[in-house]
Amino acid sequence: MIEAHDLAARRGHARLFEGLSFAVEPGHAMVVTGANGTGKTTLLRMLAGLSWPAAGEVRWNGQPVVPFDPAVRAALAFVGHAPALKDELTAVENLATLLELAGERASRDAIDGALDKVALGSRRSLPARVLSQGQRRRIGLARLSLLARPLWILDEPATALDAAGVALLAATIVEHLDRGGLAIAATHAPLGLPEPRTHSITLQ
Amino acid sequence: MSTMVVAQSPATAAPGAVLPGVRWALARDLRLALRSRAELAVQLLFYVIVVSLFPLATTPERTQLSAIGPGVLWVAALLASLLSLPRLFAADYADGTLEQIALSPYPLESLVVGKVLAHWLTTGLPIVLLAPILGLQYALDNELLVVLAAALLIGTPVLSLLGAIGAALTLGLRGGSSLLALLILPLYVPLLIFGAGAVEATRSGLGATAHLSLLGAAFLVALVGTPFAAAASVRIALD
């Protein structure tokens, strides 16, 4: 379970949000919405332990999260603004490298299967440089489904995805929730996650 | 909650494992360097050309050339190393990989060590290997060439190590690469003095031991301090 208690964020002198509290249980998702510049990315980075709050605290499984918390790092799959792909490497190599960085290993078959699932099977040996933004996002989706991590934090995961891609994203998240994982996503477009298991908060 | 199904699948990472982190960063950076060989070639050509310009611009006189030679080779080595430093973290920072690196279960310090090692293997080591050949242009005799190469062999890893701190500190700043040069070049001064001085000392019959020992000491200090300093700078840049 991930909890936020009375969280506040500042960027320079500007206050982004204050007094933000919530809890997300395993098997549940939370969708963060809000206009540009309201602090969605900042909030997600705080939950991931990449930035620290101006006030309040984040707890992961009851323990307060410190910056770059090892317990969070071991449990987290983070999808940031940029998809973390290397232009020089192929889709398969990118996935294998990122999994290894997360301390996990997947067989070539598992990676091929994940790429097939996101409809990139025919592009698996192309360097990421020639892939479109949407296809790069899909590689990120394949990474999520290969990683065995209970906590997903996704920053605008639907950006650049087409309708089929968004449906695929929703299906991937639901599958994750079904396995007892939890997901937090900042988004502008509705993701189509199942209502009863999805909280949503709007930052002003 | 820790008994969640997804948390039970096999993860090969022992938290805090240092060697896998070094290995990952080293292997990945070497692979990326091999994929963009043109960039490596540009750095080495830069080094070769800078070194070769001085005899053309100054004098063909052997004693004068051999007097300036070691200094020229060291300055060129500094500049060549500096040329490639901005890319050490900036590329990963720009494409989001640095976030993933900082969030990896491996210690960030170990990943920094791997990256620095890859940087030295792709820029420092070629500089060391080319030095004896380029030194011939400066009429240095064999003994001096060996001392020069030895000094560079101990000194170039320090260039990569100190440079990594600078590269991490200037992450995300506008004009970061020129700032990096201003920040790092003064720190390179002692290396320059002892590195070029080692050849001079050999020539004057004093022997290079003292200079090489000081370079070695600088290497050890940089080796111990850099991983922590550079990792801390990366964390600050990501906040």
Interface residues (C-beta under 8 A of the other chain):
Chain A: M1 P26 A48 G49 L50 S51 W52 N61 P67 F68 P70 R73 A74 A75 L76 F78 G80 H81 A82 P83 A84 L85 K86 D87 E88 L89 T97 L98 E100 L101 A102 G103 E104 R105 A148 R149 P150 H176 R179 G180 G181
Chain B: M1 S2 M4 V5 V6 A7 Q8 S9 P10 A11 T12 A13 P15 G16 A17 P20 W24 R28 R31 L32 R35 S36 A94 D95 G96 T97 E99 Q100 I101 A102 L103 S104 P105 Y106 L108 R235 L238 D239
